[in-house]
Amino acid sequence: MTSPPEVSWKLVVKGLKSKMIGDRKSAIQAVLSEVTGDAVPVRRARKFLLTMVVDALAGRPRSVDVHGEGVVIIMAADDFLEVLCDPPPTLAQVLGRDMTSDGRA
């Protein structure tokens, strides 16, 4: 048995962005927290900034805790624009399937 394809975090966020749910902000924050992992304190992040930026460019955003005042997410601009501007995913995209022109999987 094959494992189901991994759903892109960007598709999940775009889907949540368009849903009418009670606490959409918390749901999106939970997805981003899962993707970025634990926030690294800013002092430690300075040592690993290049690695964190390369990870972000590869589609894996990272988070930095700035002295307990808040968390900053390092994300590629293309990923950020895709999440903000692209339309919500289709069901086929969410399921990871390529649909043919006649609508069959």
JOPERA-V824770 format. One record per helix or strand of 3 or more residues. SS is the DSSP state (A for helix, B for strand). FROM is the first residue (numbers start at 1). TO is the last residue. If there is no record, write none. Layout:
BEGIN
[[SS,FROM,TO] [SS,FROM,TO]]
END
This chain:
BEGIN
[[A,9,18] [A,24,36] [A,42,47] [A,49,57] [B,62,65] [B,71,74] [A,77,85] [A,91,95]]
END
